[in-house]
């Protein structure tokens, strides 16, 4: 029979380590994962918590702890996990549910429209798992075949949130805080340093700068992409506009849209130039991003 429950390597080992740590009592945990195309994918098995009740004939979860850990674990995955079921250890060879188990299973089955899964662990004398699906209408248990191994799970279900995405969020939040408290005028510092390093003595006077055509504007915007992305990542809010004399202006604005500082861009036969403080210098892709302040 084809398995319709797949446990990740991590989840399967977590069940066994929790069982091994409580050989003399009942214990258990909850399952986080996905239900897709008729298959239950168990990505994480969460331990029951330090304040759980453990005895040879009774077991109760530390619900506050479980809720906390679920929220933490979910933030690690690109595709957030769902609470899809639970497991617990039964004494001896008892691999069916008690009346107390029925109530707990029914509560979990209400969480999702597709119900839940509930697993029992026995050591009689060897370790084994029995897995059931739990449905409410009509309330019933159906035994399921299971297997384990990351190789049986689609890669996208195991993928963590990309590190660069988290870095972007951290930097954005940090940048917004700095702007709000006024600790850094980062945009101005970056621009000022860029001009000090790249300023050309052959600066083109503003009156000699030709207007940008529509095609030129598109080219400049495309060349600026690395730097506009960089400013966003470090929490600097920038806007673009076209000046009356057809230069592209990149402005740093505050939360109310008030311009704090700006630079302007134009083109000539030698490429893109940036104009600031009555000076101009050649602009290369990622110029501002390369500046350390």
N, C-alpha and C positions, 0 to 999 in steps of 0.2 A: 504494500500500500504506500502511495506517495505521502510523505510527511506534510501535514498542514500546520505544523508549528515548528518554527526554526529559532533556536536560541543562539545568540552570538557567543563567540568564545568567552568573552568577558562575563556575560550573564550566566553561562553554564558553570564557569569556575566560581562565580560569586555564590551560587546556590550551594555548591559543594563545600566551600570554605565556611559558609555560615552554618551548614549542617555539622561539619567537623568540629566547630567551636562549641556546639551545644549537643553533644552526643547523648547526654543523659536527660535532656528535656525536649519539649517541642520548641520549634522556632519557625521562622518564615521570612517572607519578603514580598515586595510588589514588583510587577513587571511594567516596564515602559517600552513602548515600541510602536508598531504600525500594524494595521490590518489591511492588506491589499490583495485583491484578486483571490480571495478565499484562503489566504495564508496569513497566519499570525507571526510576525517577526518580533521577537523579544530582543531588544537591543541592550537594555540595562535591567539588572535585577537589584533592587534597592534593599539594603539590610533593614531590619525592623526598628532599629533605634535603641539607644541606651536605656530608655525608661520603659521598655517593653516588659510584659509579664511572661516569665518562662517557668514552666513546671512540667513534670512528666506527662500530665494529662490536660494541660491548659496553656493557651498562648494568646496574648493580646498585643497588638501593634502600638508603638509610640507614634500616634497619628501626627502630632505636632512636628516631630522630627522628620517624618516621611514627607509631609507637605513642604518643609524647608528644603530637603534634598532634591525633591522633584523639580522645584523651581530652579535650583542651582544646576542640575544636570541638563535640563532642557536648554539652557543658554549655551551649552557646548555644541549643540548639533545644528547643522544647516537646516535640516528639516525637523522642526520641533517634535519631540516624542509625545505620545499619548499614554495615559494610564490605561492599560489593556487587561490587567488581571493581577493575580497574586498566587503565592504558593505557601504551603506550610508542611511541617513534619508531623506525621502521625506515628503513634506508638505501634510497635510490632508490624503486623502485615495488613493493618486496616487501611485499605485504599479506596474507601468510599467516604462520603461526607456525613458529619453529624448534623443534628438539627441546628446547632449554633453556626456551623459552617454554612448551612443553607441560607441563613439570614445574611451572613457576611457576603456570600457569593451573589445573592440577589441585589445587595447594595451596589456592588461593583458592576453588575450587569446593567444597571440603570444608567451608568455614566455614558455609555456609547450606544448608538442605535443598533449596532451589530453585536451587542452583548459583551462578554468577557471570557477570559480563560482562567481556570483555576487548576493548580497542580498540587499533587500530594507526593511527599517524599517518604519512602520507607527504607529501613535497613533491616532486612529479614533473611539472612544476615548481611546480604550485600546491598549496596546503595542502588536504589531504583526510583524512577519518577513515573507517575501516572498523570496525564494531562486530560482535562475535560473542557469543552466549551460550555458556557452557561448562557441560557436564554430565558427571558421572562414570560413570553407568550408563545406557546404555553411554557411554564417553568419546567426546564428539563436539562439534563446533563447528557453530553454526547462525548464518548471517548475519542481522543485524537492521537494520531501518530506524530511523534516529534523527532527532530534531529538537531544537531548543533554544529556550529562552525561558520565563521565569517564568509567562507567561500560560497555558502548557500544564500547569502543575503546580497541584494543589489547594492552596489557601491554607494549610490546616492543616499541610502538610508543610514549608512555608517559615517557619512561625511561630517566633519566638524565645521563650525563656522570658520571661514577663511581668516587667517591671522591678520591679513592686510585690511580686512573689513573692520575687525575689532580695533586695530591700530588707528584707522581713520576715525572711528567713533570716539576713541580716547582723545586723540589730538584735537578733534573738533570741539569736544566738551571742554578741554583744557584751554583752547584758544578763546572760546566764548567767555570763559571765566576771566581770563587775562584782560580781554577788552572791557568787560563790565567793570572790573576793579581799576582799570587804567594803569596796570602795572607795566604794560609794554605797548609802544607804538610800533608794532612789528612790521607792518607794511612799509612805513616810512623808513625804518632802519634798513630793510632789505633793499629798497629802491636806492637809497642814498649810497649804500655800500657798492651796489652794482655799478652806479655811475662813477664812483671813485676808482673802481677797478677797470672799467671798460670805456670810460669817456674818451672820445676822440677830439683832438685839438681842431680837427676840421669839422666842427659842429656846424650843422646847417641852420641858418637863421629861419625863424618861423615864416617870415614873409616869402622865403624861397621854397617853401614846402608845397608840393603840388597836391591837390585834393585826391582822395582815394576814390577809385571807381568801385562799382558794386562788386566786381570780380576781385579787386584788391582787398576789399573789406573781408570777403569770405576767406581769402588766403591768409590774411593777418589773424583772423579768428582761429583758423586751423593751426597756425604756427604757435599761437598763444595757449593752446589746450593744456600742455604740460604744466605751465605756470598757473593757470586758473584752477586746475585740479589741485595743485600744491597749496595755493592760498586757502582753498576750501578745507583741505585736510588739516591745516594748522589753525583753523578757526577764524580766518580773515574773510569777512563778507565783502565780495566785490561785485560790481555791476559794470556793464558795458554800455556805451552810448556813442553816437556820432556827433561831433562838434559841428558848429556852423560852417567852418572851413574844411569840412570833410576829413577830419582825422578821427581815428578810433580811440576813444578814451576809456581807460580802465580805472575805475574809482573804488576806493575803499569807503564803505558807508557804514554808519552805525545802525543800531536796531531801529531807529526812526527814519532811516533812509537819508540822513544828512551826510554829505560828502566830507570825509576827513582829509583825504589825500588822493591825488590822481597822477597818472602818467598817460601820455598820448603816443600813438603809433602812426607811422606813415611809411610809404615805400618810395624807393627810387630805383635806378638801374642796378644798384648794388645789393638790393634786397630790402629787408624790413629794418626800420630804425625806430628807436624809442626816444621821445622828447620829454624832458623834465627839467624844471628850474632853468629855463632858457638855454638848455644844452641838449644836444642829441648824441646818441651813440648807436653803433650797430647792434641789432637785436638778434640773438640766436635762440633757437628753441630751448626752453628750460633755463634761461639765463638767471631768473630770480630764484628758481628752485636750487640752483647750485651755490647760492650765497649762504654762508654760515654767519648767523648773528647771535 
